[in-house]
Structure formats: C-alpha cells, structure tokens
Amino acid sequence: MHSASRRSLKVLATTLAATIALAIPAAASAAPRPAVPKPAEACAKNAAPPAPVDTSEKPAPGQASPSPLPVPAQPVGGARMGECGTVVPADVLNPPDGVTAASWVLQDLDTGNVLAAKDPHVRERPASLIKTLLALVAVTELKPEQPITVTKEDAEQECTCVGIEAGEQYTVDQLLHGLLMHSGNDVAHALATALGGVDATLAKMNGLAARIGATDTRAATPSGLDGPGMSTSAYDLSLIFHYAMKQPEFAKAVATKQYELPGSNGKPAIPILNDNKLLGVYPGFLGGKTGFTDDARHTYVGAAQRDGKRVAIVLVRAEQQPTPVVSQASKLLDYGFALEKVKADPVGKIDYQAPAAATTEEKSGKAGGTNVANAAAGGGAAAEDAFGTTGWVITVLVFLIIAGGFAVGYQRKKAQAEQDR
C-alpha cells in the first residue's frame, strides 16, 4: 500500500510538472511584456559644428575652447528629430530641389508641429539669427521706452552696423528695430551693455536657451559673430523663433519694412530697411531674420500666413548659389503650406520643456498615479491585465496541489485502515 501512495505522489508530481510546462509558455505567449523602446540613435553629425575656416573661434590666451554641449539621450521634439538627412511624412511629395542649406526645419507656427526637416539637430552656427535670442532677453528685461545711451565701444563694433553714435540716446524699441531689421552689431552691443555687459548678457541668453529647451544652442557673442563654443541647430532656431513670435515687440519689429532712428547733433535721421527680401514680396509674409559669417555661411528664418495657417522656415549653413537663399526659403514655405493642405502627419514638435526641468512627480517616478519607471520597464502590462493568464495558471496550480494533497491523504488513510484489519 505504501507503494500505491508513492505511485500516487509520482503521478501527481508528473501531472503538476506537465501542467506547469504547458502553462508557462501559454502565459508568456498570451501576455508578452512589451519591448522597452530604444532611444533614437543620435545622428553622428550632431555633436559640434564643422571646423572653423578662420581664427574667429580661437579662445583668448590662457583660456581653453569650450567643449561641445552634451547631446540629449532623447532628441528634443520627438524621435524623428534625431534622424540624419531629410525627415518628411510618409506618402508625400519630396521637398523642392535647389535647397543648399545643410539643415532646415519647417514648422506650423501656431501648433508647433514640425512639418518636415533636414538634419534638424545637427549642430551649426547661427550667425545673426542668435540676435533673436538677444531680442528675447531684451524684451523680457527692458521696457520698450527705456532710454539707452550708446558707448564708444558700442558704436565701434565690427559691422554690419546701423550707425548709432556714441553719447546718443535711443529707446529699447528703436534699438530693437535696428537689431532685427538691419542686424546691427553696434545695436547688439548697446543692448548687451544695457543688460549688464557682454558676459552677463551671454549668461542670460544661454540661460534662456536652456530654460526653453534649446539644448544645441550656446551663444558666444551677442551679435552672432563667431566665437569659441558658438553652437545651435535648425531645430533650436525654430524653437527660439516660435517663442519670439509670441512677443508683440519682436513680431512687430521683424514685420517692419522701413524705419528711422532719430538723428543726432543736427544730423539727419538714420534710415533702416529690412534685410529680409521676402517682406512685401512673398504673399502673407510675416517677417524674419537673415545672417551670415564666414564660418556659419548663410542662415535664415522667416514666416508667412496663408489660408489661416502660419508656417515658418529656418535654414542653416546655406549657400547663395545656384539658388538665392530667399528663393530657397520661398520654395520651402510653399512646400510647408502644401503639407498643411493635405494634412500630412507631423514629423516632430516644437517642445519648450527643457529636459533637465523634471517636475516633482517625474523625479519621484510618478505621473497621474502611474509609476513611470515600472511602465518603461514593461510593468504597464500588469496594469492592463491585473489578473490575466498568469493569474489563472497560478490558480489552477494551487487547486491541483490542494487536490493532490487530499488524494494523498485519502490513500494514506485507506492504507492505514487495511493494515488495522
């Protein structure tokens, strides 16, 4: 009879083993853990701008050249913003021919959707487009009617210059027009002086860039003249422009075609014509900014409105041949409006959230009561199926074990009864 009990236990063990062997693969196939998405592979060209062609970025004696800015693990604006080459929606026409820019970004200026791009986060130099960042600091910290007295150093900056004179006073609003319409380096220095000096202004510009999520951007000069560590990207310039166009003083200045600064000492007023040749030519053009240095080459930002949509284009490291840069911008704006018309899916998003600015909930790993860390590791499956196939398998196993225990107990009692006869 003891052998019968042993046979019962053996049968039970075999049955349980077979059940487990069958149940575990079934559970695994029925409720697979979702794969953890891998971060987009960073474009190899992302880290730093190309080598300079002159000595403009040579650091001062005794100073080291700044290291390139760190590349975020996840590209700002979405996974596709980390891609190299042309980034366009599926099943749409290719971008127009004749665009020489090394990088460009088309965006919906209202929604912040990135409509199409090329090498959006590849790092380049901004040239005078960095003045949009300077203008943002100025309109944030200075009042439009605040008077600024021009210093000798302001007036003697390397040009392009508006022609402001040392000892004369101009309002912040007047200087802002000179900064954005004619890209005055003398005006840029005057605003920097009013903001606490060049070093303090650069700290404010770079601080603002970091706060709004422009992770590729480091200003080395307030004007955009090349300097050690100068860096940006087409995406960042699009983000900065998107933010700037929400500021009325900025939007008004870039949309102004002609302006005059008051003359001094009996001299005539200083006329200013907007450098952006699409203003008044391209239908619905809202304004923008141009730039050029030997290292940066041609840079451009502009926006236009059509059929209730506002589209903006940024071009970086472009050449005037064989197609002028403003013509390249015009073609890409047309392309952007065509994408809007067919409601093409966006390829990214202008994202103002700086990656380092984690909220309290994010730092604790929680958002809306859900543990983000667990979800990223695949724990989200448990939330979707709290009991699920695995729970049923465990229940069956427990039932079999209990039933087996009763069976073994019964066999033992039966055997004991037979022995007692």
Disulfide bonds with the S-S distance in Angstrom:
Cys43-Cys84 1.49
Cys159-Cys161 2.17
